[in-house]
Amino acid sequence: MQPGDKIADESIMSLDAFVHCTCIRDGRAKPHPFPEKFMWDEAGAPSLSSDPSDEEWEAHDRWVQKSCEHEGYLAPRVWAT
């Protein structure tokens, strides 16, 4: 395929993007329910270590969503087509 060539079936590509706020990283978030298990994963997202249970994951996910006024994100999800 060369630049400018049309795709035969006129497929549509979309992009889903979001921007994390820095409240957790900067220490402005509410205390984590399991501070001893809190960690940053390789992508830079808040995560849990030490083989957490399903209940711990659920509490962690609720915390991420309610840890600050931004609900963990600076910008809402953006769909571009």
C-alpha positions in Angstrom: 0.0 0.0 0.0 1.3 3.5 -0.9 0.5 6.8 0.7 -2.8 8.1 -0.8 -4.1 4.6 -1.8 -7.7 4.0 -0.8 -8.6 1.1 1.3 -10.8 -1.2 -0.8 -13.6 -1.6 1.7 -13.4 2.0 3.1 -12.8 0.7 6.6 -13.1 3.2 9.4 -10.5 3.4 12.1 -11.2 5.0 15.5 -9.1 6.0 18.4 -10.0 5.7 22.1 -7.9 8.0 24.3 -7.8 9.3 27.9 -5.4 11.3 30.1 -4.8 10.3 33.7 -4.6 13.1 36.2 -1.6 13.2 38.5 -3.5 13.4 41.9 -2.5 9.9 42.9 1.1 10.3 41.9 1.3 13.8 43.6 -0.2 12.5 46.9 -3.4 14.6 46.6 -5.7 11.5 46.4 -7.6 9.9 49.3 -5.7 7.2 51.1 -5.6 3.8 49.3 -7.5 1.0 51.0 -4.5 -1.3 50.8 -1.4 0.9 50.9 0.9 -2.0 51.5 -0.2 -3.5 48.1 -0.4 -0.3 46.1 2.1 -0.1 43.2 2.5 1.5 39.7 2.4 -1.0 36.8 4.7 -0.9 33.8 2.3 1.4 32.0 2.2 3.9 34.9 -1.3 3.0 36.1 -2.2 2.4 39.7 -2.2 -1.3 40.5 -2.0 -3.9 43.2 0.8 -6.3 44.1 1.0 -9.6 46.1 -1.8 -11.6 44.3 -4.8 -9.5 45.4 -8.3 -11.1 45.9 -11.3 -10.2 43.7 -12.6 -8.1 46.6 -9.3 -6.2 46.9 -9.4 -5.5 43.1 -12.9 -4.2 43.4 -12.0 -1.9 46.3 -8.9 -0.7 44.4 -11.0 0.1 41.3 -13.6 1.9 43.3 -10.8 3.9 45.0 -9.2 4.8 41.6 -12.6 6.1 40.4 -13.3 8.1 43.7 -9.8 9.0 44.8 -10.0 12.5 43.6 -12.3 15.1 41.9 -11.2 14.0 38.4 -12.2 10.3 38.9 -8.7 9.4 37.8 -8.8 11.3 34.5 -8.2 14.8 33.4 -10.1 14.4 30.1 -13.1 12.3 29.4 -12.8 9.5 26.9 -12.6 10.8 23.4 -13.7 8.8 20.4 -12.3 10.0 17.1 -13.2 8.4 13.7 
